[in-house]
Amino acid sequence: MHEPPKPEGEEQYFGLTPGQLNAAFLGLIGLIAAGVCAWLFLLGGLDTVTGKKKTDETALAAQNAANQAVLKLPDLPAGWKARSPDNADEDIGFKFSQGCKIIEQDTLEIAKADSDDLYGPSKQKLSTDASVFAGEAAAGDAFSVFANSIATCRDEVLNAFKQAVVTSATQDGIDPNTLQLNATFDPVPAPATGDATGSMYRLVAVFQVNDQPVSFTIDFLAIRHGRMMGGFVYTSINAPPNAEEEQQLAGIAAAKLVAAEASLPEA
């Protein structure tokens, strides 16, 4: 993997940074709105119901709402830093079964925005995204995929993650035979999201190479309100997530999403 210069405090573990591990997982499942990678794309302004070209004003309003909803450095407590995300996708060749192929499909967004990668003083990492859909039904369908299909396909998601990590480690010159990896991926209670609806999954990964252990916990929160859906990905290293901080940041993200959705013109 080719990463931009890592920010101060972003350590490497067996040649992999937390950002690379996030990308290895998130790049596999584009429907997770946790969204730190550019896995979903705009539909070129096409109305997904009628096929007619949307007006410039509608497309601009949708993109402005998406941009407004993502977290930015001024939204965070003192001590956080930001850098532009590395959006290069990696193909690890993992094939989902027929029943889980929906995980690989792109959703019917009309606008999309991704935040910078945000780094906390205790090696936390946070990234967010926001998507605008043509209608509430499409947004609800995307949220349902996150809330239901990922759980149904949990074993395949874990296998894909493990394959991605092994591929990344091999590319960075690490003998995969020296890499021990245990991972779990389970639904957990979502932080309070006010007027929005939230659903969260937690990936816990424990690595060991030559008796050197390290653990990562990555929380994937999907937030949905009206025609918008947001992703919130919070990573902690060698410690459980700070529940108070995660609740604070998730609350800010949810409030921004609700405000952004209110700015959209009527469908």
Order of alpha helices (4+ residues) and beta strands (2+ residues): alpha-alpha-beta-beta-beta-beta-alpha-alpha-beta-beta-beta-beta-alpha
